[in-house]
Amino acid sequence: MRLTLYTDYAFRSLIYLETQKERLVSIGEIARVYGISENHLVKVVHRLGRHGFIKTLRGRNGGLRLGRNAEDIYLGDIVRCTEDDLALVGCMRKDEGASGCILVGGCRLKQTLLKARFAFMNVLDEVTLADVTAPHERKVLMQAVQELMSETDQ
């Protein structure tokens, strides 16, 4: 199974916000730290905000922060929020169904792939944002923030 760049950006944004929870953060800052598209990140943050993962505060002193505790944010929920299609093959898609496949009715592949997807999501449902935001992530991101701040001072 391959997750989209959209989900990757969602994970990275949430990890960053967890490491910076004592202050508000801008979308531009997240984009600069990770070297990713700010325009794309705006869409990701908007969806995460609509689903309560992120709280956005508007205005001059506004910014982003986590919408709930990292211990209450499960990776599986993030994937379900950001992935529009978790179908592993065409016959698993709701809109496509089994159209065009001559194996419909007796195919065991679909059931096997459904089990695999279920197992994948079960693992993600056991892991929280706090679990994946370990000291390593904190250290690397804090160094990136310091470098970013020193660049803006110059």
C-alpha positions as CSV (number, residue, x, y, z in Angstrom):
1,M,0.0,0.0,0.0
2,R,1.3,3.4,-0.9
3,L,0.1,6.6,0.9
4,T,-0.2,9.8,-1.0
5,L,2.0,12.9,-0.6
6,Y,-1.0,14.6,0.9
7,T,-0.9,12.1,3.9
8,D,2.9,12.4,4.1
9,Y,2.5,16.2,4.5
10,A,-0.3,15.7,7.1
11,F,2.0,13.4,9.2
12,R,4.9,15.9,8.9
13,S,2.7,18.9,9.8
14,L,1.3,17.2,12.9
15,I,4.7,15.9,14.0
16,Y,6.0,19.5,13.7
17,L,3.2,21.0,15.6
18,E,3.7,18.4,18.4
19,T,7.3,19.4,18.7
20,Q,6.4,23.1,18.8
21,K,3.4,22.9,21.1
22,E,4.5,25.8,23.3
23,R,3.9,28.3,20.5
24,L,1.8,29.0,17.4
25,V,3.4,28.0,14.0
26,S,2.6,29.3,10.5
27,I,2.1,27.1,7.4
28,G,5.0,28.9,5.8
29,E,7.3,27.9,8.7
30,I,6.3,24.2,8.3
31,A,6.8,24.4,4.6
32,R,10.3,26.0,5.0
33,V,11.4,23.5,7.6
34,Y,10.5,20.5,5.5
35,G,11.3,22.1,2.1
36,I,7.8,21.4,0.8
37,S,5.2,23.4,-1.2
38,E,3.3,25.9,0.9
39,N,0.4,26.0,-1.5
40,H,-0.1,22.2,-1.2
41,L,0.4,22.4,2.5
42,V,-2.5,25.0,2.8
43,K,-4.9,22.4,1.5
44,V,-3.6,19.7,3.9
45,V,-3.8,22.0,6.9
46,H,-7.3,23.1,5.9
47,R,-8.6,19.5,5.9
48,L,-6.8,18.7,9.2
49,G,-8.4,21.7,10.7
50,R,-11.9,20.7,9.5
51,H,-11.4,17.3,11.2
52,G,-10.1,18.8,14.5
53,F,-6.5,17.6,14.2
54,I,-5.3,21.2,14.0
55,K,-6.6,24.4,15.5
56,T,-6.1,27.5,13.4
57,L,-6.1,31.0,15.0
58,R,-6.5,33.9,12.6
59,G,-5.2,37.4,12.8
60,R,-1.9,39.1,13.4
61,N,-0.8,36.9,16.2
62,G,-2.5,33.8,14.7
63,G,-1.1,30.4,13.7
64,L,-1.5,26.7,14.0
65,R,-1.4,24.3,16.9
66,L,-2.6,20.8,17.5
67,G,-6.4,20.5,18.0
68,R,-6.1,17.8,20.6
69,N,-3.4,16.0,22.6
70,A,-0.9,14.0,20.6
71,E,-1.9,11.0,22.7
72,D,-5.4,11.2,21.3
73,I,-4.5,11.5,17.6
74,Y,-4.2,8.0,16.0
75,L,-2.3,7.5,12.8
76,G,-5.2,5.5,11.3
77,D,-7.5,8.4,11.8
78,I,-5.1,10.7,10.0
79,V,-4.9,8.3,7.1
80,R,-8.7,8.0,6.9
81,C,-9.0,11.8,6.9
82,T,-6.4,12.3,4.2
83,E,-6.7,9.3,1.9
84,D,-9.7,9.5,-0.4
85,D,-9.2,6.0,-1.8
86,L,-7.8,3.1,0.2
87,A,-8.6,0.6,-2.5
88,L,-5.6,-1.6,-3.3
89,V,-7.0,-2.8,-6.7
90,G,-9.8,-1.6,-9.0
91,C,-12.4,-4.0,-7.9
92,M,-12.2,-2.6,-4.3
93,R,-13.3,0.9,-5.5
94,K,-16.9,1.8,-4.8
95,D,-17.3,3.7,-8.0
96,E,-15.6,1.1,-10.2
97,G,-16.7,-2.1,-8.5
98,A,-15.8,-5.3,-10.3
99,S,-16.6,-3.9,-13.7
100,G,-14.5,-5.5,-16.4
101,C,-13.1,-8.3,-14.2
102,I,-14.0,-11.8,-15.3
103,L,-13.0,-13.2,-11.9
104,V,-16.0,-11.6,-10.1
105,G,-17.7,-14.1,-7.8
106,G,-14.9,-16.5,-7.3
107,C,-11.8,-14.3,-6.8
108,R,-9.9,-14.8,-3.6
109,L,-7.5,-12.0,-4.3
110,K,-9.9,-9.2,-3.3
111,Q,-10.6,-10.9,0.1
112,T,-6.9,-11.3,0.7
113,L,-6.2,-7.7,-0.1
114,L,-9.1,-6.6,2.2
115,K,-7.5,-8.5,5.0
116,A,-4.1,-6.9,4.3
117,R,-5.6,-3.4,4.3
118,F,-7.4,-4.2,7.5
119,A,-4.2,-5.4,9.2
120,F,-2.4,-2.3,7.9
121,M,-5.0,0.0,9.4
122,N,-5.1,-1.9,12.6
123,V,-1.4,-1.2,13.2
124,L,-2.0,2.5,12.5
125,D,-5.0,2.5,14.8
126,E,-2.7,1.4,17.7
127,V,-0.1,4.2,17.2
128,T,-0.6,7.8,18.3
129,L,1.1,11.0,17.2
130,A,2.9,11.0,20.6
131,D,4.3,7.6,19.8
132,V,6.0,8.7,16.6
133,T,7.2,12.0,18.0
134,A,10.2,10.7,19.8
135,P,13.3,12.5,21.0
136,H,15.0,12.1,17.6
137,E,12.2,14.0,15.8
138,R,12.2,16.7,18.4
139,K,16.0,17.2,18.2
140,V,16.1,17.3,14.4
141,L,13.1,19.7,14.1
142,M,14.4,22.0,16.9
143,Q,17.7,22.2,15.0
144,A,15.8,23.1,11.8
145,V,13.8,25.8,13.6
146,Q,17.0,27.3,15.0
147,E,18.6,27.4,11.5
148,L,15.4,28.9,10.1
149,M,15.4,31.6,12.8
150,S,19.0,32.4,12.2
151,E,18.4,32.8,8.5
152,T,15.6,35.2,9.1
153,D,17.8,37.3,11.5
154,Q,20.4,37.8,8.8
